[in-house]
Amino acid sequence: MIEKEVTVETADGPMAVAIRHPDGGGPFPVVVVFHDGPGLRADIHDVARRVAAAGYYAVLPDLYHRIGPTIAFDMAGIAQGPGSPEFERLMAAVGSLDDDEVLADTAALLAVTAEDPAAGDGVKAAIGFCVGARLMFRLLAADTDGFAAGAAMHPSFCVTDEPDSPHRSVGDIAADLFVGFGAADTLAPLALNEPLRDELARARATVEIYDGADHGFMFPNLPAYDEQAATASWDRTLELFRRVLV
């Protein structure tokens, strides 16, 4: 596997991007990976590697580059929950993400990867977790031609009372989607995400709800890791990519 780190210049400064793809010349279909709230760390880099191992050109941008290069969080501190300094720091970082800025960042990174012969120039996919799921929905709603598939696990911050709430455009996404929810998600409960699930029913989406799975069930280094839910989600995601990314 080829692993490299590049710096992409955005309108707001340099952004670190991790690139993973199979050995050989390619080209390989491009998959954008949007990290969750805790940002770049071993678990999310492992996601990019797994995507690459399946035959794709994975690009993983540092969405927090505006508040610091590859910032890190103390996961034990986050686990203390609301009110703890590290949890509040995490929420502040999540709150700093502007959807339009992330879409502009994504356009900038795709312009750079387009110069790499290993990156395919056909339809693309995206995968996101937690707040990254919200950004995945925004991306696919905005780019109706370039992206043909998207996957989201334990989506959060997708439903608001605002007229432009992220969930409101999900039903109009033309791409094929897979979305995995945890039935026991304490950060983004099923009831809170009901409007999102209603919109997904209008889309070309496969939705699965995993009994007993809490927020963060995809990541082995989190206490909420649920092997059954994670395995099923990976199976559905890679099945979708194999079907669409041709």
C-alpha positions in Angstrom: 0.0 0.0 0.0 1.1 3.5 -0.8 0.9 6.0 2.1 1.8 9.6 1.8 0.9 12.9 3.4 0.4 16.1 1.3 -0.3 19.7 2.0 -3.2 21.3 0.1 -3.4 25.1 0.0 -6.9 26.3 0.8 -8.4 29.8 1.0 -7.7 29.7 4.7 -4.2 28.3 4.7 -2.5 24.9 4.4 -4.5 21.7 5.1 -2.8 18.3 5.8 -4.2 15.4 3.7 -3.4 11.8 4.2 -3.5 9.7 1.0 -3.7 5.9 0.9 -4.0 3.7 -2.2 -3.0 0.3 -3.4 0.4 -0.5 -4.9 0.6 -0.2 -8.6 -0.2 2.5 -11.1 -4.0 2.5 -10.9 -5.9 4.6 -11.5 -8.1 3.9 -8.5 -11.5 5.4 -7.8 -11.3 8.3 -5.3 -13.0 8.0 -1.9 -13.1 11.1 0.4 -12.9 10.2 4.1 -14.4 12.7 6.5 -13.2 12.2 10.1 -15.5 12.3 13.2 -15.3 14.8 16.0 -12.0 13.6 17.6 -10.3 14.3 14.3 -7.2 12.6 12.9 -5.9 9.7 15.0 -5.1 6.0 14.6 -8.7 4.8 14.2 -9.5 7.2 11.3 -6.2 6.6 9.6 -7.1 2.9 9.7 -10.4 3.7 7.9 -8.4 5.2 5.1 -6.1 2.2 5.0 -9.1 -0.2 4.9 -10.6 1.8 2.0 -7.3 1.7 0.2 -7.0 -2.1 0.8 -10.3 -2.6 -0.9 -8.9 -1.0 -4.1 -9.6 2.7 -3.7 -7.7 6.0 -3.6 -8.5 7.3 -0.1 -8.1 10.9 0.8 -8.4 12.0 4.4 -8.3 15.8 5.0 -7.7 17.5 8.3 -10.9 19.4 8.7 -9.7 21.2 11.7 -6.8 23.0 10.0 -8.3 26.4 10.6 -7.9 26.0 14.4 -4.5 24.2 14.4 -2.5 21.6 12.4 -3.6 18.1 13.2 -5.0 18.9 16.6 -5.4 16.0 19.0 -7.8 15.2 21.8 -7.5 13.2 25.0 -10.0 10.5 24.5 -10.2 9.6 28.2 -11.1 13.2 28.9 -13.8 13.2 26.3 -15.2 10.1 27.8 -16.0 12.1 31.0 -18.8 13.6 29.1 -20.4 17.1 29.0 -18.9 19.6 31.4 -15.4 18.1 31.3 -12.8 20.4 29.7 -11.8 18.0 27.0 -15.4 17.2 26.0 -16.2 20.9 25.7 -13.0 21.5 23.7 -14.2 18.8 21.3 -17.6 20.4 21.0 -16.0 23.7 20.2 -13.9 22.1 17.5 -17.0 20.5 16.0 -18.8 23.8 16.2 -16.0 25.5 14.3 -16.7 23.5 11.1 -18.4 25.5 8.5 -20.0 23.3 5.8 -19.3 25.7 2.9 -15.6 26.0 4.0 -15.3 22.2 4.1 -16.8 21.9 0.6 -14.3 24.5 -0.6 -11.5 22.5 1.1 -12.7 19.3 -0.6 -12.7 21.0 -4.0 -9.1 22.1 -3.4 -7.9 18.7 -2.4 -9.6 17.0 -5.3 -7.9 19.5 -7.7 -4.6 18.4 -6.2 -5.3 14.7 -6.4 -6.5 15.0 -9.9 -2.9 15.6 -10.9 -1.9 12.2 -9.4 -2.0 9.4 -12.1 -3.0 6.9 -9.4 -6.3 8.8 -8.7 -9.1 7.9 -11.0 -11.1 10.5 -12.9 -14.4 8.8 -12.8 -17.2 8.9 -10.3 -16.2 9.2 -6.6 -17.5 8.2 -3.2 -17.4 9.7 0.3 -17.6 8.2 3.8 -18.1 10.1 7.0 -18.6 9.5 10.7 -20.4 11.6 13.3 -20.1 15.2 12.1 -18.2 13.8 9.1 -21.5 12.2 8.1 -23.1 15.6 8.0 -20.4 16.8 5.7 -20.7 13.8 3.5 -24.4 14.6 3.0 -23.6 18.2 2.2 -20.9 17.1 -0.3 -23.2 14.7 -2.2 -26.1 17.2 -2.2 -23.8 19.8 -3.7 -21.9 17.7 -6.2 -24.6 15.7 -8.0 -22.3 14.6 -10.9 -18.9 13.8 -9.4 -20.1 11.6 -6.4 -22.0 8.4 -7.0 -22.0 6.8 -3.5 -21.8 7.8 0.1 -21.6 6.0 3.4 -22.3 7.4 6.9 -22.1 5.9 10.3 -23.5 7.3 13.6 -24.4 10.6 11.9 -24.6 13.6 14.1 -25.4 17.3 13.9 -27.5 16.6 10.8 -30.9 17.9 12.2 -31.5 21.4 13.3 -34.4 23.8 13.3 -32.8 26.0 10.6 -34.2 26.2 7.1 -30.9 24.9 5.7 -30.6 22.0 8.2 -28.3 19.4 6.6 -31.0 16.7 6.7 -33.4 18.7 4.4 -31.4 18.1 1.2 -30.7 14.4 1.9 -33.9 13.2 0.2 -32.8 14.8 -3.0 -29.3 13.3 -3.2 -29.0 11.3 -6.4 -26.1 9.1 -5.2 -26.6 5.7 -3.6 -26.2 5.8 0.2 -25.6 3.5 3.1 -26.3 4.8 6.6 -25.7 3.0 9.8 -27.3 4.1 13.1 -26.8 2.8 16.6 -30.0 2.1 18.4 -28.4 3.1 21.7 -26.6 6.3 20.3 -26.4 8.7 23.3 -24.9 11.6 21.3 -27.4 11.5 18.4 -30.3 9.4 19.5 -32.7 7.8 16.9 -35.5 10.2 18.0 -33.3 13.2 17.3 -32.4 11.8 13.9 -35.9 10.8 12.9 -36.2 13.7 10.4 -33.0 12.5 8.8 -34.3 9.0 8.6 -37.5 10.3 7.0 -35.4 12.0 4.3 -33.3 8.9 3.7 -36.6 7.1 3.0 -36.9 9.4 0.0 -33.4 8.8 -1.2 -31.6 5.8 -2.8 -30.5 4.7 0.6 -29.9 1.5 2.6 -30.4 2.2 6.3 -29.5 -0.2 9.1 -30.1 0.3 12.8 -27.9 -1.8 15.1 -29.4 -2.9 18.4 -27.3 -1.9 21.4 -24.8 0.1 19.4 -23.8 3.5 20.8 -22.1 6.5 19.2 -18.7 5.6 17.8 -19.5 2.0 17.3 -17.1 1.8 14.2 -13.9 2.5 16.0 -12.0 -0.3 17.9 -10.2 2.2 20.1 -13.4 3.7 21.5 -15.3 2.2 24.4 -18.4 2.2 22.2 -16.9 -0.1 19.6 -19.4 -2.7 18.6 -17.8 -5.4 16.4 -21.1 -6.7 15.0 -22.3 -3.2 14.0 -18.9 -2.2 12.6 -18.5 -5.4 10.6 -22.0 -5.1 9.1 -21.4 -1.4 8.3 -18.1 -2.2 6.5 -19.7 -5.0 4.6 -22.5 -2.7 3.3 -20.2 0.1 2.6 -17.7 -1.9 0.5 -20.6 -3.7 -1.3 -21.9 -0.3 -2.3 -18.5 0.9 -3.5 -17.9 -2.2 -5.5 -21.3 -1.8 -7.2 -21.1 1.9 -8.0 -17.4 2.7 -8.4 -16.7 1.1 -11.7 
